[in-house]
Amino acid sequence: MELCSITGLRGKISVPGDKSVSHRCVMFGSIARGTTEIHRFLEGADCLATIRCFRTLGIDIEEKEDTVTVHGKGLHGLSAPEHILDVGNSGTTTRLLSGILAGQPFESKISGDESLNARPMKRIIEPLSQMGANISSILRNGCAPLYITPGELHGIHYDSPVASAQVKSCILLAGLYAEGETSVTEPSLSRNHTELMLKEFGADIRSVYALDSTKATAVITPGNELYGQKVTVPGDISSAAYFIAAGLIVPDSEILIENVGINPTRAGILKVCEDMGGDITLLNERVEGGEKIADILVRTSRLHGTVIQGDIIPTLIDEIPVIAVMAAVAEGTTIIRDAAELKVKETDRIETICDNLAAMGCKVTPAADGMVITGGKLKGAAIHTLLDHRIAMAFSIAALTAEGNTKILDSQCVEVSYPTFYDTFEELL
């Protein structure tokens, strides 16, 4: 994909359904009794991998246009898979599915592509093992492929060293099959879609917030059956982020992005944009299915540098690539800290972001847990995405303000989370 600078992005758009919510709808619907009807499901490669895995586990799942219907069989209704469960590039599928499979009376194996199989799984192997699960890394390197055999699970309290929704969700899902209460405390609150949605499906789950710190604890008690639900997936704020950034940095732009999920555990980018001087207005705010939703109006703004660190990081970890792009064209310096988690995403995103910003003429210095970016004018370059969908989309936005042409290599990787990403631009020209 080759792009050049433009002006005047204007119009009204919607973005695909939330990836995190789409994954969970299929998973929870599969282990619930009855039918779960999912509207605005994200048909990206990662979420389709979740559907594929649960079909392999004996669940009937229908796909019609933007509606997915899951015919659940209850907590104990999954069937032994006849072959390895292929999760593709999806870390969410891998980690959450492991929690469910840890409580099943059959053995299973999980594997993905080369990138997925290099991502750290020790962070779920350790707590699941503490619960009595029999889960191991087949290559003994702390990564997938994973091998899971039946085990007698018991509840634990787990102090997670990282604020990770995937780790937390894995443990809570295993807790549905454990004897006694299971709880997870995080150093700061990660996205809470699992807690909100499991409650909607009927689970006995609650969240406890410490009064004297930012720590949050999620607690689940087994015993309740889950029941199928009708779910409308909100627009994914991680997908909206690219057009929020475009609306702020492309001259003479005004974009309305409709029906976006603004769950406070996911919406840190809105606070960062405000801190950078961005003109953003939330319209038509409401709550649907426990999730906050709004229309987001964005206008061209004169951005300035800021410091991004601490508890806000888990609420915007997936948006840091496009935040870095905004910082690269803002006045002054932006400092990003406490984001070491970027090193274990689809790529080492600290390295990938910094290398590509430098190629575009930006002054950027990588750090062990983030980067320092000095804003200025960008120039066109060849962007090496390393097949990371968020790098491809973020630097497509950078291209819109860069002098000369920018080539996004392997741009087809956007299909992981936003298959129609480039088509959406046509609606704004």
N, C-alpha and C positions, 0 to 999 in steps of 0.2 A: 504494500500500500504506500503510495506517494502522496504527500500532502504539502500545502503551502499556506502562507499567512492569509487571513481573511479579515473582514470586518462585518459587523451587523448581523450577528446571530439573533434571530427573533422568532418567537412562536411559542406554541404550547405543545408539550410532549408528555408521554408517560414512559416509564422505564420498566424492564421486566420484573417479575415477582422476586421477592427476597430469596436469595440462595439458602441462607441458614434456615429460614422458615419452611421453604419447600422441602429440603432434606428431612426435617423433623416431621412434617405432615405425613410423609410416606412411611417413615419408621414407626411413628406412634400409631398411625392408622393400621399398620400391619399387625401390631401386637395388641390392638384393641378389638373388642367384640363389635360386630356389625360393620356398617359401611361408612367410610370417610370420603367426603366429596371435597376435592381441592380445586378452587378456582384461581386463575392467574398463576398457575404453577410455572416455575422457571424451567424451560426445556433446554437447559445448558448441559454440557457433557457431564459435569460433576453430579448434578441431580439425577440425570438419566442413569448414572452408575448406581445410585441408590435404588432406583426402580429395578434395575437389572439384578441386583443382589437379592432383593426380597422376592422377586419372581423365582430365582433359583432356590429360595428357601420355602417355596410352595404357596406364595401369596398371589392371588388373582388381582392384577392391576390393569385397569382400562385407561387408555389415553384417547381423548377426543378433543381436538382443537386445543383450547387452553384449560381444559378441565381434566383432572385425573381422579379416577374413582378406585379406592383401595378397599378390597373386601377382606377385612381383618378376621383373624382366627383366634384372637385372644392371646394372653401372655404366654401360653404354653402350646400354641398352635403351629409354630414353625416346623418345617420338615428338614431332615438332614440333607445338605446339598450333595449333589452327585459329582460336583467338581469344584475346583478352587473358585472362591468368590472374587470376581474381578472388580476392583474399585477404581480402576483407571488412574486418574491423577487426584482423586478426592481424599484429602486428609480428614474431612468431616465424616465421610462415609466410613472410613477405616476406623476412626477412634470411637465414634458412637456405636457403630455396629459391633465392635469388640465388646462393649459393655453388655449389649443384649445377648450376644453369643456366649458370653461367659456363664450365663445362667441356663443354658440349654442342655438337654440330656444327650447331645450328639456331638461329634467332633466336626471341626471345620477349619478351613485354611483361607486366609485373606492375602491377596497380593495385588499389586498395581503396576503402573508403568515404572520406568527407570527412575524418574524424579520422585515419585511417591515412595518407592522402596528405599530411598536415601534419607527420608525424613524421620525424625526421632520418634520412636514408639515406646521407649523405656518409660516415658512420662505417664503412659497408661498401664504398661506391664507391671510396674511396681505397685500402684495402689490396687489393681485387680488381684494381684498375687496376695497382697495383704488380706483381701476379702476371701481368700480361699480358691480363687480361680486358677485353673491350669492353663496358662497362656505363655507362649515362648516365641522368641525370634528364631526362625528356622536356621538362619545363617549366623546366629549368635552375635549379631552386631547391634542389637537394640533397635532394629528396623524391621519392616515387613520384608518378606512374607512372614505372617504370623500363624501359629498353630494353636488351636484352642480345643481342649477336651473337657468333658464334664467335671465339675467340681461342686462341692457343697459351699455355697456362699454364706458369709455372715456379715452383718453390718459393721462398719468402722467409722471412726472420725478421721478425716484426712486433711491435713494442713498442706495445701498445694503450694509449692514453691513459686509457681507462676500463675498469673491471672489468665486462665485459658478456658474458654467456654467448651472447647472440645474435651479437655481433661475432666472438667466438672461434669459435663453431660454424660460422659462414659461411665463415671463412678455412680452417678444418680440412676442411670438406666440399669446398671448391675444391681443397684439397691432394690429395684423392683422384684428381684429374684432372691434376695438375701434374707436371712433370718435376723430380725431386729432392725433398728433404725440405722440409716447411713447418712452421714453429713460431710460436707466439703466446705472448708474455709479457704478463701482466697485472699492474697495480700491486698487486692483491690477488686472491685466488682467487674467481672467480665460480662459479655452479653448474656442476657437472661431469658432468651427465647424458650429454652428447655423448661425452665421453671414455670413460665407463664402458660405454655402450651400443655404440659403434663397436667397442670391444674384444670385446664379446660376439658381435658380428656378424662378427668375423674381421679387422678392420683392424689394421694395424701402427701402433699409437698408444701413446704413453707420456706420463707427466707427470713433470716435474722440479721439485723444490722447492728454492729457495735456502736454504742453511743460515743465512745472516746477515740474512735479511729475510723479509717475508711474500710476496714475489713468487713466482709459479708460472708455469711454461712448459709448454705442451702441444705435443707434437711428433708429426707424422704423416708416414709414409713411404708413397708410393703403390706399387701393384703387387699387393697382395692383393685377391682377390675378396671380396665380402661374401656371406654365406649366411643365408637366412631362419632366424628363431628363433621359439620360443614364449615370449611375454612376458606376465606378469601385472603390470599397472600398479599400483603402490602408491597408496594414498589420498593425495590432494594436501594437503600441509601448509598450503598457502596457503588452501585451503578449510576445513581443520580449524581454522585460526587464529581464525575467527569464533566457533566454539563453544568453543575454549579461552578466548577472552576472555569469552564469555557465562558459562561456568562459574566464572570467577574473580570477575566483578563482580556477577552476579545473586545476591541473597541466597538462602541455603539451597539451593545447587545442588551437584550431583555428576554429572559426565558422563564416560562412558567412550567414547572415540573409537577405533575399531578399525582396524588395518591401515594406519597412516599412515606414509608415507615420511619418514624422519628423516635423510636425507642431510646430513652436516655442512655442506655448502655451501648448504643451504636452511633449516636448522633454527635460525637465529639467534633466532627469536621465543621459543624455549624458554629460551634463555639470558637474554633480556630479562625474560621472566616470572619467572624465578628471581631476577634482580636486583631486581625490583619486589616480591618477597615472595610470589610466587604458589605455591600448593600444587599441584604437578604431579608425577606419578609415571609413569615409563615402565615398561611391563609387556611381557612376551613379546617381547623384542628378538631380532631375527634378521636374516640377510642373504639376499635373494632376487634373483637376476639382477644381482648386484653392488651392489644398493641396500639400505641399512639401513631396516628397518621395525620399528614397535613399536605397541602399544596405549597410548593416552595417557589417564590418569586425572586429571581436573581437579576441584578443590573450591573453593568460595567462599573468597576470601582478602581480607585487608586490604592493599591495594597501596599502595606509596609511590613517589615520583618517582625517576628515575634519569637518567643521561647515556648516550645512544646515539650512537656515533660511530666513525669509523675502519674497520678491516677487517671489522667485523661487518655493516656496512651492506649489502654485496652479498648477504649471506645472508638478508636480511629485507626487501629493498627493496619487495616486493609487499605485505608485511604492515604497512608503516608506517601506512596509514590506520586499521587496527584497533588498532595499538599506540597511536596518538594518542588513540583513544577510551578505552582503558584509562587513559592518562595523565590524561585529562580528569576521571576520577572517582577517581583516586588521591590520596593525601595528598602535599602538597608539589609541587615543580616537576620537570618532565621536560624535558630539552634534547635535541633531535635535530639532529645536524650531519652534514656530508659526504654529504648526500642530494640533491644538485642534480639527480641523474638523475630525481627525481620530477617535474621540470618538463617532461619529454618523454615522459610516459606517455600513457594515453588522454586525460587532461586534464593541466593543470598541477596536479598533486596537492597541492603545497604550498599554492597559492592555494585550491583547492577544499576541502581539509581545514580550513584556517583559517577560511574564510568560513562553513562549516557549523558548526564548533565555536562560533564567535562567535554565530551565530544561536541556538544552544542555551544561551547564557549563559556560556560558558567563557571564561576569560581566556587568550588565545593571541596570540602575536606571531610573525608569519612572518619568515623570514630567507632569504637568497639560496640557502642549502643546507640548509634545515630549518625548525625552529620551536621556540619555547619555550612550554610548556603548564603552566599552574597548575591543579591539580585542584580540584574542588569539586562542587557539585550541578548537574545539567543540567536544562533545561526543554524541553518539547516544542517542535518547530518544523517548518517546511516545509524539507525537505532537497533541495537542488538537486544532483542526481547528475551532471548534464551527460552522461548516458548512460555513465558510468564504472561498470562492474560492481563494482569494489572499494570505491568510495565508497558505493554503494547498500547493500552488505552490511555494511560497517563501521558506518554510521550506523543501520542496523537494529538492531545490537547496542547502540548508544548509546541508542536509543529504549527499550530494556528497563529502563533505570534512570532515565529522565527523568521529571520531573513533568509530567503532562498527556499529550496525544496528540502523536505525531510522524508526519508524512506524508512518505513517501519518494516523491518525484516520479520518474516514468519508471523505476519499480522493475523493469520487465521486462528491463532491461539485464543483470540477473544471469544471463541465459541464455548469455552469453558464456562463462562458466566454471563455473556451478553452476546448471543449470536447475531443480533441485529444492530450492533453498536454503530457500525458505519452507515447503515441505512437511516438511523435516527438523525444524522447530520442533514440529510436531504430535507427533513421536515423544518429545519431552521434557516435554510439558505434563502 
